[in-house]
Amino acid sequence: MTVLVLFVNILCRVLIFAIIIRAILSWFPLRPDNPLVVLIHQVTEPVLTPLRRIIPRMGVIDITPIIAIVLLELIYRLFQAFLSGG
């Protein structure tokens, strides 16, 4: 069970890190075909796209990354609590 918890922890941390990097990169005028931008979009889109269908934009502000980070942290903590029996 410990290996499974560790895997989910690493997966959540990598996704959170990628979402933060994506938010920071959005502040810079990078070309969409930049390899880093393409990689970050490929990693984060499966998480962000479903949330964007549910969460409306607040003017020009997209709060989807913040919601995604909170949900990933919540998923990890619930998963960890479920497997530890508490």
DSSP file (Angstrom, degrees, kcal/mol; ACC not computed):
  #  RESIDUE AA STRUCTURE BP1 BP2  ACC     N-H-->O    O-->H-N    N-H-->O    O-->H-N    TCO  KAPPA ALPHA  PHI   PSI    X-CA   Y-CA   Z-CA
    1    1 A M     >        0   0    0      0, 0.0     4,-2.3     0, 0.0     5,-0.2   0.000 360.0 360.0 360.0 -33.9    0.0    0.0    0.0
    2    2 A T  H  >  +     0   0    0      1,-0.2     4,-2.5     2,-0.2     5,-0.2   0.880 360.0  52.2 -62.2 -38.4    2.9    2.4    0.7
    3    3 A V  H  > S+     0   0    0      2,-0.2     4,-2.5     1,-0.2    -1,-0.2   0.895 109.4  50.1 -65.0 -39.4    4.1    2.2   -2.9
    4    4 A L  H  > S+     0   0    0      2,-0.2     4,-2.4     1,-0.2    -2,-0.2   0.914 111.4  47.6 -65.3 -43.5    0.6    3.1   -4.1
    5    5 A V  H  X S+     0   0    0     -4,-2.3     4,-2.4     2,-0.2    -2,-0.2   0.911 112.4  50.2 -62.8 -42.5    0.3    6.1   -1.8
    6    6 A L  H  X S+     0   0    0     -4,-2.5     4,-2.7    -5,-0.2    -2,-0.2   0.910 110.2  50.3 -62.8 -42.7    3.8    7.2   -2.8
    7    7 A F  H  X S+     0   0    0     -4,-2.5     4,-2.7     2,-0.2    -2,-0.2   0.933 112.0  46.2 -61.6 -46.7    2.8    6.9   -6.5
    8    8 A V  H  X S+     0   0    0     -4,-2.4     4,-2.5     1,-0.2    -1,-0.2   0.884 112.4  52.4 -64.4 -38.0   -0.3    8.9   -6.1
    9    9 A N  H  X S+     0   0    0     -4,-2.4     4,-2.5    -5,-0.2    -2,-0.2   0.943 111.9  44.5 -61.5 -48.6    1.6   11.5   -4.1
   10   10 A I  H  X S+     0   0    0     -4,-2.7     4,-2.6     2,-0.2     5,-0.2   0.914 113.2  51.4 -64.1 -42.8    4.2   11.9   -6.8
   11   11 A L  H  X S+     0   0    0     -4,-2.7     4,-2.2     1,-0.2    -1,-0.2   0.930 112.4  45.6 -59.9 -46.6    1.6   12.0   -9.5
   12   12 A C  H  X S+     0   0    0     -4,-2.5     4,-2.6     1,-0.2    -2,-0.2   0.911 113.2  50.0 -64.0 -42.5   -0.3   14.8   -7.7
   13   13 A R  H  X S+     0   0    0     -4,-2.5     4,-2.6     2,-0.2    -2,-0.2   0.899 110.7  49.4 -64.1 -41.1    2.8   16.8   -6.9
   14   14 A V  H  X S+     0   0    0     -4,-2.6     4,-2.5     2,-0.2    -1,-0.2   0.921 112.8  47.6 -64.6 -43.2    4.0   16.6  -10.6
   15   15 A L  H  X S+     0   0    0     -4,-2.2     4,-2.3    -5,-0.2    -2,-0.2   0.910 112.4  48.7 -64.5 -41.8    0.5   17.7  -11.8
   16   16 A I  H  X S+     0   0    0     -4,-2.6     4,-2.3     2,-0.2    -2,-0.2   0.930 112.4  48.8 -62.8 -45.2    0.5   20.6   -9.3
   17   17 A F  H  X S+     0   0    0     -4,-2.6     4,-2.5     1,-0.2    -2,-0.2   0.914 111.7  49.5 -60.6 -43.9    4.0   21.7  -10.3
   18   18 A A  H  X S+     0   0    0     -4,-2.5     4,-2.4     1,-0.2    -1,-0.2   0.880 109.9  51.0 -64.5 -38.5    3.0   21.6  -14.0
   19   19 A I  H  X S+     0   0    0     -4,-2.3     4,-2.2     2,-0.2    -1,-0.2   0.906 111.1  48.3 -65.9 -41.3   -0.1   23.6  -13.3
   20   20 A I  H  X S+     0   0    0     -4,-2.3     4,-2.3     2,-0.2    -2,-0.2   0.925 111.8  49.2 -64.3 -44.2    1.9   26.2  -11.5
   21   21 A I  H  X S+     0   0    0     -4,-2.5     4,-2.9     1,-0.2    -2,-0.2   0.905 110.2  52.0 -60.8 -41.5    4.5   26.3  -14.3
   22   22 A R  H  X S+     0   0    0     -4,-2.4     4,-1.5     1,-0.2    -1,-0.2   0.912 109.1  49.5 -61.8 -42.5    1.7   26.7  -16.8
   23   23 A A  H  < S+     0   0    0     -4,-2.2     4,-0.4     1,-0.2    -1,-0.2   0.916 113.2  46.4 -63.8 -42.0    0.2   29.6  -14.9
   24   24 A I  H >< S+     0   0    0     -4,-2.3     3,-1.6     1,-0.2     4,-0.3   0.917 110.2  53.1 -66.4 -42.7    3.6   31.4  -14.7
   25   25 A L  H >< S+     0   0    0     -4,-2.9     3,-1.6     1,-0.3     5,-0.4   0.783  96.3  68.6 -63.8 -25.8    4.3   30.7  -18.4
   26   26 A S  T 3< S+     0   0    0     -4,-1.5    -1,-0.3     1,-0.3    -2,-0.2   0.689  90.6  63.2 -67.7 -15.6    1.0   32.4  -19.3
   27   27 A W  T <  S+     0   0    0     -3,-1.6    -1,-0.3    -4,-0.4    -2,-0.2   0.608  96.9  69.4 -81.1 -11.8    2.5   35.7  -18.1
   28   28 A F  S <  S-     0   0    0     -3,-1.6     2,-2.1    -4,-0.3     0, 0.0  -0.829  89.2-116.7-112.2 145.7    5.1   35.6  -20.9
   29   29 A P        +     0   0    0      0, 0.0     2,-0.3     0, 0.0    -3,-0.1  -0.475  53.0 161.5 -80.2  74.4    4.6   36.0  -24.6
   30   30 A L        -     0   0    0     -2,-2.1    -2,-0.0    -5,-0.4    -5,-0.0  -0.681  44.5-106.9 -93.9 148.0    5.8   32.5  -25.6
   31   31 A R    >   -     0   0    0     -2,-0.3     3,-1.8     1,-0.1     6,-0.2  -0.477  23.8-127.4 -69.9 142.0    5.1   30.9  -28.9
   32   32 A P  T 3  S+     0   0    0      0, 0.0    -1,-0.1     0, 0.0    -2,-0.0   0.713 108.7  58.0 -65.5 -18.4    2.5   28.1  -28.7
   33   33 A D  T 3  S+     0   0    0      4,-0.1    -2,-0.1     5,-0.0    -3,-0.0   0.355  74.2 125.6 -93.4   7.5    4.8   25.8  -30.6
   34   34 A N    <>  -     0   0    0     -3,-1.8     4,-2.6     1,-0.1     5,-0.2  -0.474  67.3-129.8 -61.5 130.8    7.6   26.2  -28.0
   35   35 A P  H  > S+     0   0    0      0, 0.0     4,-2.4     0, 0.0     5,-0.2   0.847 106.5  50.4 -56.9 -36.6    8.5   22.7  -26.8
   36   36 A L  H  > S+     0   0    0      2,-0.2     4,-2.6     1,-0.2     5,-0.2   0.927 111.8  47.4 -67.1 -43.5    8.1   23.6  -23.1
   37   37 A V  H  > S+     0   0    0     -6,-0.2     4,-2.4     2,-0.2     5,-0.2   0.917 112.4  49.9 -63.0 -43.4    4.7   25.1  -23.6
   38   38 A V  H  X S+     0   0    0     -4,-2.6     4,-2.4     2,-0.2    -2,-0.2   0.928 112.3  47.5 -61.2 -46.1    3.6   22.1  -25.7
   39   39 A L  H  X S+     0   0    0     -4,-2.4     4,-2.0    -5,-0.2    -2,-0.2   0.935 112.6  47.9 -61.5 -48.2    4.8   19.7  -23.0
   40   40 A I  H  X S+     0   0    0     -4,-2.6     4,-2.3     1,-0.2     5,-0.2   0.898 112.7  49.4 -62.3 -40.3    3.1   21.6  -20.1
   41   41 A H  H  X S+     0   0    0     -4,-2.4     4,-2.4    -5,-0.2    -1,-0.2   0.903 109.4  51.6 -66.0 -40.3   -0.1   21.8  -22.0
   42   42 A Q  H  < S+     0   0    0     -4,-2.4    -1,-0.2     1,-0.2    -2,-0.2   0.860 114.3  44.0 -64.2 -34.5   -0.1   18.1  -22.8
   43   43 A V  H  < S+     0   0    0     -4,-2.0    -2,-0.2    -5,-0.2     4,-0.2   0.874 121.8  36.0 -77.2 -38.3    0.4   17.3  -19.1
   44   44 A T  H >X S+     0   0    0     -4,-2.3     4,-2.6    -5,-0.2     3,-1.3   0.744  96.8  77.3 -93.1 -24.2   -2.1   19.8  -17.7
   45   45 A E  H 3X S+     0   0    0     -4,-2.4     4,-2.6     1,-0.3    -1,-0.2   0.875  88.6  58.6 -57.9 -40.8   -5.0   19.7  -20.2
   46   46 A P  H 34 S+     0   0    0      0, 0.0    -1,-0.3     0, 0.0    -2,-0.1   0.784 115.7  37.8 -60.9 -22.6   -6.5   16.4  -19.1
   47   47 A V  H <> S+     0   0    0     -3,-1.3     4,-0.8    -4,-0.2    -2,-0.2   0.865 122.1  40.5 -90.1 -43.3   -6.9   17.9  -15.6
   48   48 A L  H  X S+     0   0    0     -4,-2.6     4,-2.2     1,-0.2     5,-0.2   0.850 102.8  65.0 -80.1 -35.7   -7.9   21.5  -16.6
   49   49 A T  H  X S+     0   0    0     -4,-2.6     4,-1.1    -5,-0.3    -1,-0.2   0.917 102.6  46.6 -59.7 -47.7  -10.3   20.9  -19.5
   50   50 A P  H  > S+     0   0    0      0, 0.0     4,-0.7     0, 0.0     3,-0.3   0.888 113.3  50.8 -62.3 -35.0  -13.0   19.0  -17.5
   51   51 A L  H >X S+     0   0    0     -4,-0.8     4,-3.2     1,-0.2     3,-0.8   0.863 103.2  58.7 -69.4 -34.3  -12.9   21.7  -14.8
   52   52 A R  H 3< S+     0   0    0     -4,-2.2    -1,-0.2     1,-0.3    -3,-0.1   0.782 100.0  58.1 -65.9 -25.9  -13.2   24.5  -17.4
   53   53 A R  H 3< S+     0   0    0     -4,-1.1    -1,-0.3    -3,-0.3    -2,-0.2   0.781 117.6  32.4 -70.8 -25.8  -16.5   23.0  -18.5
   54   54 A I  H << S+     0   0    0     -3,-0.8    -2,-0.2    -4,-0.7    -1,-0.1   0.838 110.7  64.0 -98.2 -42.1  -17.9   23.3  -14.9
   55   55 A I  S  < S-     0   0    0     -4,-3.2    -1,-0.1    -5,-0.1     9,-0.1  -0.759  76.5-139.9 -94.4 119.8  -16.2   26.4  -13.6
   56   56 A P        -     0   0    0      0, 0.0     7,-0.3     0, 0.0     2,-0.1  -0.424  25.2-104.0 -75.2 153.1  -17.0   29.7  -15.3
   57   57 A R        -     0   0    0      5,-0.1     2,-0.9    -5,-0.1     5,-0.2  -0.443  21.1-135.2 -71.1 149.2  -14.4   32.3  -16.0
   58   58 A M  B >   -A   61   0A   0      3,-2.3     3,-1.8    -2,-0.1     2,-0.5  -0.738  63.8 -69.6-104.8  80.8  -14.4   35.4  -13.7
   59   59 A G  T 3  S-     0   0    0     -2,-0.9    -2,-0.1     1,-0.3    -1,-0.0  -0.595 113.3 -17.6  70.2-121.8  -13.9   38.0  -16.4
   60   60 A V  T 3  S+     0   0    0     -2,-0.5     2,-0.5    -3,-0.1    -1,-0.3   0.443 119.0  98.5 -94.1  -0.7  -10.4   37.7  -17.7
   61   61 A I  B <   -A   58   0A   0     -3,-1.8    -3,-2.3     2,-0.0     2,-0.7  -0.765  58.9-157.2 -94.7 128.2   -9.3   35.6  -14.7
   62   62 A D        +     0   0    0     -2,-0.5     4,-0.2    -5,-0.2    -5,-0.1  -0.900  12.9 177.9-103.1 108.5   -9.2   31.8  -15.0
   63   63 A I     >  +     0   0    0     -2,-0.7     4,-2.2    -7,-0.3     3,-0.4   0.414  54.7 102.0 -90.7   2.7   -9.4   30.3  -11.6
   64   64 A T  H  > S+     0   0    0      1,-0.2     4,-2.8     2,-0.2    -1,-0.2   0.881  76.7  54.5 -55.6 -42.7   -9.4   26.7  -12.9
   65   65 A P  H  > S+     0   0    0      0, 0.0     4,-2.3     0, 0.0    -1,-0.2   0.896 108.7  48.9 -60.6 -37.4   -5.7   26.1  -12.0
   66   66 A I  H  > S+     0   0    0     -3,-0.4     4,-2.2    -4,-0.2    -2,-0.2   0.935 112.8  47.0 -65.8 -45.3   -6.4   27.1   -8.4
   67   67 A I  H  X S+     0   0    0     -4,-2.2     4,-2.6     1,-0.2    -1,-0.2   0.901 111.4  52.4 -61.9 -41.2   -9.4   24.8   -8.2
   68   68 A A  H  X S+     0   0    0     -4,-2.8     4,-2.7    -5,-0.2    -1,-0.2   0.911 108.9  49.4 -62.5 -43.1   -7.4   22.0   -9.8
   69   69 A I  H  X S+     0   0    0     -4,-2.3     4,-2.2     2,-0.2    -1,-0.2   0.926 112.4  47.6 -62.9 -44.5   -4.5   22.4   -7.3
   70   70 A V  H  X S+     0   0    0     -4,-2.2     4,-2.4     1,-0.2    -2,-0.2   0.917 113.5  48.2 -62.9 -43.3   -7.0   22.3   -4.4
   71   71 A L  H  X S+     0   0    0     -4,-2.6     4,-2.9     2,-0.2    -2,-0.2   0.897 110.2  51.2 -65.8 -40.3   -8.7   19.2   -5.8
   72   72 A L  H  X S+     0   0    0     -4,-2.7     4,-2.3     2,-0.2    -1,-0.2   0.914 112.0  47.1 -63.1 -41.8   -5.5   17.3   -6.5
   73   73 A E  H  X S+     0   0    0     -4,-2.2     4,-2.4    -5,-0.2    -2,-0.2   0.916 113.5  48.6 -64.6 -42.3   -4.4   18.0   -2.9
   74   74 A L  H  X S+     0   0    0     -4,-2.4     4,-2.7     2,-0.2     5,-0.2   0.912 110.2  51.4 -64.1 -43.3   -7.8   16.9   -1.6
   75   75 A I  H  X S+     0   0    0     -4,-2.9     4,-2.6     1,-0.2     5,-0.2   0.929 111.2  47.9 -59.8 -46.0   -7.7   13.7   -3.7
   76   76 A Y  H  X S+     0   0    0     -4,-2.3     4,-2.8     1,-0.2    -2,-0.2   0.941 113.0  47.2 -61.8 -46.8   -4.3   12.8   -2.4
   77   77 A R  H  X S+     0   0    0     -4,-2.4     4,-2.5     1,-0.2    -2,-0.2   0.901 114.1  47.0 -64.7 -40.2   -5.2   13.4    1.2
   78   78 A L  H  X S+     0   0    0     -4,-2.7     4,-2.7     2,-0.2    -1,-0.2   0.911 113.1  49.5 -66.0 -41.5   -8.5   11.4    0.9
   79   79 A F  H  X S+     0   0    0     -4,-2.6     4,-2.3    -5,-0.2    -2,-0.2   0.917 112.3  47.9 -61.7 -44.4   -6.7    8.6   -0.9
   80   80 A Q  H  X S+     0   0    0     -4,-2.8     4,-1.8    -5,-0.2     6,-0.2   0.917 113.6  47.0 -63.7 -44.6   -4.0    8.5    1.8
   81   81 A A  H  X>S+     0   0    0     -4,-2.5     5,-1.8    -5,-0.2     4,-0.8   0.902 111.1  52.2 -65.4 -40.3   -6.6    8.5    4.6
   82   82 A F  H ><5S+     0   0    0     -4,-2.7     3,-0.5     4,-0.2    -2,-0.2   0.925 112.9  43.6 -61.3 -45.6   -8.6    5.8    2.9
   83   83 A L  H 3<5S+     0   0    0     -4,-2.3    -1,-0.2     1,-0.2    -2,-0.2   0.786 112.5  51.8 -73.8 -26.1   -5.6    3.5    2.6
   84   84 A S  H 3<5S-     0   0    0     -4,-1.8    -1,-0.2    -5,-0.2    -2,-0.2   0.581 111.4-121.3 -86.3  -7.1   -4.4    4.1    6.1
   85   85 A G  T <<5       0   0    0     -4,-0.8    -3,-0.2    -3,-0.5    -4,-0.1   0.636 360.0 360.0  83.5  13.5   -7.8    3.3    7.5
   86   86 A G      <       0   0    0     -5,-1.8    -4,-0.2    -6,-0.2    -5,-0.1   0.393 360.0 360.0-134.4 360.0   -8.3    6.6    9.1
